[in-house]
Amino acid sequence: MSLFHLPNSPLFKIASPEDILLSPKPWFVTLTLAFAFTTNLLPLSGFALALRPDFFALVLLYWAIHQPRWIGIGMAWACGLLTDVVEANLFGQHALAYAILGFAAGYFHRRVLRFPVWQQALHVLGLLLIAQGVVVVLRLMSGASPPSAAIVLGSVSSALIWPVISALLQWPQRVRSLLD
């Protein structure tokens, strides 16, 4: 049994490269990004904060991989600036990290989609660790103290929930004849 067991239903089946999915509605992409952004704003502290996935980066990365014409470097940059403003961080650190995510997702999107979902999660882990590294380097350059090694827990937990996020975000894109 896998770590995350999804019900055996066509609704929760993760699409293989051969599956044809409907194009997502723009309002659905916007809604999922807004929901992920507000989820990142939940007040947590201590170990829960270190373990919390970066839902906004994860959903942004999902849409940048699956819809690179809609979500790219510019949208990722804007989402990063929004994150920096709301979290009162060093202005531009998340913007640069998310722009790198957007670029990498656009560059690797065909490759990532060819792999099974757990191998996609490994690619996602690598991309999120690179983005986290950019944020850490920028904070260190601004004079912040070095973070603990627990900083990577958020990226690891994000990669672990990648299959669940993929299944949930693909649900409205299923061809309706498969659902009947």
Buried (B, 14 or more C-beta within 10 A) or exposed (E): EEEEEBEEEEBBBBBEEEEEEEEBEEEBBEEBBEEBBEBBEEEEEEEEEBEBBBBBBBBBBBBBBBBBEBBBBEBBBBBBBBBBEEEEBBEBBBBBBBBBBBBBBBEBBEEBEEEEBBEBBEBBBBBBBBBBBBBBEBBEEEEEEEBEEEBBBBBBBBBBBBBBBBBBBBBEBBEEEEEE
